[in-house]
């Protein structure tokens, strides 16, 4: 284990391969080893082009 104190955080990007039911079950099974950060499915923070569109709109 890389972080034996359990301080590992996984930032979910909601890619299909990460959001699959089997993967979600794996995350739940290993929740003592690390925590998955909750992340909205369509967060503009994950898509940098959204910031550019906002600047262009202004």
Backbone bond lengths (Angstrom), bond angles and torsions (degrees), N, CA, C in turn:
res aa  C-N    CA-C-N  psi(-1)  N-CA   C-N-CA  omega(-1)  CA-C   N-CA-C  phi
1 X - - - 1.455 - - 1.531 108.11 -
2 X 1.285 116.25 132.42 1.455 121.35 -177.34 1.524 111.25 -73.97
3 X 1.322 117.09 -41.03 1.459 122.10 -178.38 1.534 109.00 -119.03
4 X 1.316 118.20 85.40 1.465 120.16 -174.92 1.527 114.20 -64.19
5 X 1.341 117.47 -17.16 1.465 118.81 179.63 1.527 112.78 -83.33
6 X 1.341 117.60 -0.82 1.457 121.21 177.70 1.514 114.70 77.42
7 X 1.324 117.39 21.82 1.463 120.56 -176.07 1.526 113.37 -90.71
8 X 1.304 118.41 16.58 1.460 122.00 -177.15 1.522 110.01 -81.44
9 X 1.331 116.40 134.99 1.459 122.75 174.88 1.520 108.31 -119.66
10 X 1.326 117.05 135.88 1.451 122.29 176.71 1.518 107.36 -110.47
11 X 1.310 116.41 123.30 1.460 120.32 178.37 1.518 108.72 -91.98
12 X 1.304 115.30 110.01 1.459 121.72 -178.09 1.525 109.56 -72.25
13 X 1.330 117.29 130.14 1.459 119.98 177.55 1.528 111.85 -102.34
14 X 1.326 116.45 1.94 1.464 123.56 177.17 1.521 113.56 59.10
15 X 1.319 117.46 25.01 1.460 120.40 170.47 1.525 107.65 -63.50
16 X 1.322 116.96 151.05 1.470 119.58 -176.79 1.524 112.25 -55.19
17 X 1.333 116.04 -40.25 1.472 118.57 -178.29 1.527 111.49 -68.03
18 X 1.326 118.87 -23.58 1.461 121.92 178.58 1.520 112.26 -92.54
19 X 1.313 116.96 -20.92 1.463 120.94 -177.16 1.524 112.43 -95.58
20 X 1.327 117.61 0.44 1.461 121.01 -179.84 1.528 110.05 -61.24
21 X 1.309 116.07 149.78 1.461 121.14 -177.47 1.527 111.43 -58.63
22 X 1.327 117.74 -40.64 1.456 121.17 -179.81 1.538 111.00 -62.36
23 X 1.320 116.62 -39.26 1.460 120.66 179.58 1.524 110.42 -70.17
24 X 1.330 116.90 -40.41 1.467 120.25 178.05 1.527 110.90 -61.52
25 X 1.336 116.12 -38.61 1.464 119.84 176.76 1.523 110.83 -64.39
26 X 1.342 116.91 -38.04 1.466 120.97 177.81 1.529 110.25 -63.81
27 X 1.335 116.57 -42.80 1.464 120.48 177.39 1.529 110.47 -58.39
28 X 1.325 116.50 -44.55 1.466 120.42 -179.74 1.526 111.32 -64.64
29 X 1.328 116.73 -39.52 1.461 121.20 -179.53 1.531 111.19 -65.45
30 X 1.323 117.41 -32.39 1.454 122.13 -176.25 1.533 112.86 -106.43
31 X 1.313 117.11 25.55 1.461 119.87 -175.74 1.530 113.48 -68.15
32 X 1.323 118.31 -13.98 1.461 120.65 175.68 1.526 111.62 -77.62
33 X 1.337 116.77 -22.73 1.459 121.21 -177.08 1.524 112.56 -84.40
34 X 1.322 116.59 -33.83 1.460 120.87 179.09 1.515 109.42 -160.73
35 X 1.301 116.13 163.87 1.464 121.87 -179.78 1.519 109.58 -110.15
36 X 1.322 115.26 139.96 1.462 121.62 176.00 1.524 107.42 -94.85
37 X 1.316 116.01 124.38 1.459 120.23 178.39 1.522 109.66 -72.24
38 X 1.326 117.87 133.20 1.463 119.00 174.89 1.520 109.30 -68.45
39 X 1.302 116.60 138.72 1.461 120.78 -176.83 1.513 108.40 -144.84
40 X 1.332 117.72 129.81 1.469 119.26 -179.87 1.535 110.26 -64.82
41 X 1.311 117.60 149.80 1.462 120.66 -175.90 1.524 114.46 -64.03
42 X 1.307 118.77 -28.71 1.469 120.96 -177.07 1.523 110.97 -127.34
43 X 1.293 117.16 53.89 1.454 120.94 -177.07 1.523 111.09 -74.35
44 X 1.333 118.77 124.48 1.467 120.24 176.61 1.520 112.16 -65.49
45 X 1.337 117.95 -19.63 1.460 120.57 177.89 1.521 112.01 -65.61
46 X 1.328 117.29 -26.44 1.453 120.74 179.52 1.520 112.29 -82.58
47 X 1.303 117.67 -17.18 1.453 121.72 -176.90 1.525 108.25 -114.07
48 X 1.314 116.40 100.78 1.462 120.80 -173.99 1.519 113.27 -63.64
49 X 1.324 118.44 -26.75 1.462 120.61 -179.52 1.523 110.84 -63.90
50 X 1.346 117.58 -26.14 1.452 120.61 179.03 1.528 111.22 -62.59
51 X 1.322 117.61 -34.90 1.468 121.01 176.80 1.519 110.34 -66.11
52 X 1.316 116.87 -39.36 1.466 120.71 178.40 1.526 110.60 -65.32
53 X 1.335 116.51 -44.19 1.480 119.63 178.24 1.517 110.49 -59.13
54 X 1.333 116.82 -39.70 1.455 121.01 179.80 1.538 110.58 -62.15
55 X 1.330 116.84 -44.13 1.467 120.66 179.08 1.523 110.23 -64.23
56 X 1.316 117.06 -42.12 1.463 120.30 -180.00 1.519 111.52 -65.69
57 X 1.330 117.80 -36.01 1.458 120.93 178.10 1.518 111.76 -65.50
58 X 1.326 116.77 -34.17 1.454 120.63 -178.94 1.509 110.16 -74.66
